[in-house]
Amino acid sequence: MKGYNRWLVGAMVVCFACIAAGAETAAVPARGLWFWAKPSSPQGAVNVVGDASREAEALATFERWHVRRIYGSYSALPVEVPARVAAWNRRLHAQGIHSASLFSDGGALTPTGRAAFLLQVEARLLAFNAAQADAAARFDSIALDIEPHAQPRWKSATPTEKRALLEDLLTTCTALRSHLDTHGGHALPVAAALAYWLDRLPAEGGSIGWTSAADRDDWFVRLGRSVAQISLMAYERPAPAAILDATAWERVHFSGRVITALRARLGVEWRGLADLQRVLPAVEADSPPGIDLENYELLRLAEAVK
């Protein structure tokens, strides 16, 4: 009987430990991760997708970091080797991961570039999805990382010209939403990465020539008609309070989902991986939709340093 009691107590300890571990895992909000094509890197999406060992490493990394959203940039792979991308999407979905098709061509801010961008969306997302009989092989959404402030002309632009560039971004988002709705992609949500400081008025030290608070507010309202989610890139801020402060205005005023984005680059925001791991729960506690991480390659590099 004593042996049975010892076995029972031991079994209960193991059971409670498993329950506690499960609760801890379940408590971590779903996280997003940018997964760039980057042909020059072994961690680039175009070199990972289709390589069994690299795919296994990537999926294990996603699980380790509780990643449930992948913003994947696959270059021309959906057109050239659609079966490879379809198989990858099935693996992501089997792991409970939302698969977004990522586009980042800054040329889409111009009329000519915008037309070329929509053709890419047609070929790499809409036509690809339409060709997949298996829903698990399709992309779930489209993500944009078209940053006006990353364009060469931004650096020398006047506040008024910067305001015009933001209008170009809005025009691109509106055109994309319209194209999706009229070409079989009405069910695909649009997400966009934005700099956290776009909402700053000139009187608050902002560099964008918003003519008034109403002008700034109206731009975000119109953005919300096309974009369902924004990822605010609160980079170069290592303290949770400063990160949350950077995204506070949008979390109150934007109509869609607002996710706080952090960068996994050591030596800039973080001295080591432990700093990032310590900050994540603090930010997530006050940012219910969770966080996005930039990016898979940086995350793997950070883990290698550890």
N, C-alpha and C positions, 0 to 999 in steps of 0.2 A: 504493500500500500504506500509505504514511504517513497519507493521508487516511482510509483505512479504520480504521487503528489509533486515530486521533483520534476518529472516530465511535464506535468500540467503547468507548473509555474514557469518552466522554461519556455514552453510553447506560448504561454500568454505574453511573456516578455518579448519574444520574437514577433508575435502578432501585433502588439502595441507599437513596437519599433517600426514595423512595416506600415502601419496605419499612420504613424507620425511622419515617416518619410514621404508617404503618399500625399499627406496633407500639405507638407512643405512644398512639394512639387506643384500641387494643384494651386497653391496660393500665389505662385509667380504668374503675373499677367502675361498674355501672349505678346511676344516681341517680334519686331520686324527687322529685316536685314537686307541691305543693298548687296547685290551679287553682280558685279560688273563683268562685262565680256573680257576685257583686258587680255588680248592675245599674247602679250609679252610675259605674262605671269602664269606659273603652274596653278595658281589659285584662281585664275580668270575663268569665267563661266564657259567660254568657248573651249577651254582645255579640260574642264572638269566634266561637262556633260558628254556622255559617251565613253568615258574612261571609268571602268568599274571600280577600281581602287580609289580614285579621286572622288567619285560620287559617294562611295561609302564613307570616306573621311568627311565630306561635306555634310551628309545626313547626320552623322554622329555629332558633328559640331553644332548643327542646328538643334539637335536634341539637348545637348549639353547646355546650350544658352537659351533654351525654351523659346526658340524661334518658331513662330506660327504664321509669319508672312515673309515671303521672299519677293523682292523687287528684282527680277532677273533681266539682265541685258544680254541677249544672245546673238547680237549682230544678225547675220543672214542665215543662221542655222535653221530657223523655222521654215525657210524657203528651200534651202539646199539639202538639209537632212531632217525633214519633218518627223520622221519616225523616231529619231534620236531624242528630239525635244518632247514628243508625245510620251515616250517612255519615261523621261525625266519628270514630266508633270504627274504621271501616274505614281511615281515613287514619292513625290512631294505630298500628293493627296493622301496616299496610304499612311503617311506619317502625320496627317492632320494639318498640313501646311497649305495656306492660301498662296496661289501662284499668280503673281502680277507680271505682265510684260512691260519692261522698262525702256523708255525712250529719253534720250538726253541731248539731242542735236540742237544747239543754240541757234542754228540757222532757221529754225522754225519760227523765230520772232519776226522774220521778214515775209512779205507776201509770196515771193518765189520759194523761199525755204519752207514756208508753211504748206504749200501745195506738195512739195516733195515729201515732207513729213507725213502728210495724210496718205500718200501713196505707200509709204513704208508701213504705216499702220494697217492699211488694207492688205498688204502682202504678208506681213510678219505676224499679224494678230487675227484680223477678221477672216481672211482666206484660210489661214492655218486652222483656226477654231472650226470653221465650217466644214473642213475636210475630215474632222475627227468624229467618228461614229460614237466613240467612247467619251462620255462627258468628263471622265477623270483625266483624259489626255489634253483637255483644253485649258487655256488660261482663264483665270477668274476675273481679272480686272486689268486696267492699264495704269501705269505709274509714270509720271513726268519728273524729270530733273532738269528743266530748262530754266536756267538761272540768268536773268538779265544782268546781274552784277558780275557774272563770270565772263561777259562779253568784252572784247578789247575796248570798245568805245565807251564802256561805263566809266572807266578810270578818268577820262577827260571830259565826261559829259557834265553839263550844267544840271542843277536840280530840276529844271523844267524838262530837260532831255531825259533825265532818269525817270521822271513821272511818265513820259511818253513811252519809254521802254516797258514800263509796267503795264501800260495800256496794250502794248503789243503782246505781252504775255497773256493778258486777259482775252484778247482777240483769238489767240491760238487755242486757248482752253475752250472758248465758246465754239470755235470752228470744229474742234475735235469732238465735243459733245454732240453737235449737230450731225457730224459725219457718222459717228457711232449709231445714233438714233435712226438714221436713214439707210444704213447699210448692214443691218442685222446685228448691231452691237448694243442695242438699247439696254440690255441687262448688265452691261459691263460698267462698273463704277470707275470713276477717274480719281486718282490721287496725285498730289503735287507736292514736291519738296520746295519749301520757301525759307528764306533767311528770316531769322527771328526779329530783325530790326526794321522790317519793311513798314511797320505800323507807326514808326516814330515820326512825329510832326516836326517841321522846321524849328518851332519854338522849343522843342524838346531835344534839339541837337541832331535831328534826323537830316540826312543828305538828300532826301527825295522832296521834290517841290509840290507836296500836297498843298492845294490852295486853301484847304480848311479841314477841320475834323470831319465835316460832312462829306467832303471829297474822298477822304481816306475810307470812311465807313462805307460809302456807296461802292467803292471798288471791291471791298471784301464781300459785300452783299451780292454783287454781280458775279464774283468768283464762285460763290457758293451755289449759284444756279447751274454751274457746269462741273464743279469739283466737289466730290463728296467727302474727301479727306485731305488734310494738309499735314505734312511732317515738317515741324519747325526745327531748323538746324541750329540748336543752341550750343554751338561749338566754342572752344576756348574758354569755357566756364567750368571750373572743377568743383565748385561748391553747389550742393543741391538747391539752396535758397536762391542763388544767382540764376541757376538754370530755370527754376520755376518762375522766377520773376520775369525772365526773358520771354516766356510764353504766356504770361498771365492775360494780356489783353485779348489775344486770339481765342483763348479757352473760354472767355466770356462772350465774345462778340461774333465769332465765326459760326455759321449755321450748321456746318458739317462736323465731322470728327476731327479733333486736333490731337496729334501725337507728337510728343517731344522726341527729337532726334539727337543722339549723342554720337561722337566719333571715337572709335577705338584706337586712336593713335597715341602711342606712348611718347613721352618727351614733350608733348604740347599741353594737353589737358591733364594727362595722368603721368605720374612718375613711374607707376608700375600697374600691372593688371589688377592688383588688390585694390587700388584706388578706384578704378572703374567698378569693380564688383561691390565695393562698399557704397558707392553713390547710387547705383541702379535701384535698390529697394527704396531708398529715401525719395527718389524722384517718382517712382512708380506709385508710392503710397498716396501722393497728391496729384497724380496724373492718371486717372482711371483707365483711359484707353490704352495705356501702356507706353512703351518707348520703341523707337527704331534705332538701329545701330548702323553706322557707316564704318567699315563694310566688311565683307567676308575675308578678304585678303588681309586687312589690318588686324582683324580678330585673330587670324591664324598666326600672324607675325607676333602679336602680343602674347599669345599662348606659348610660342616658341621661346620667347625671352624668359618667361616664367620658368 
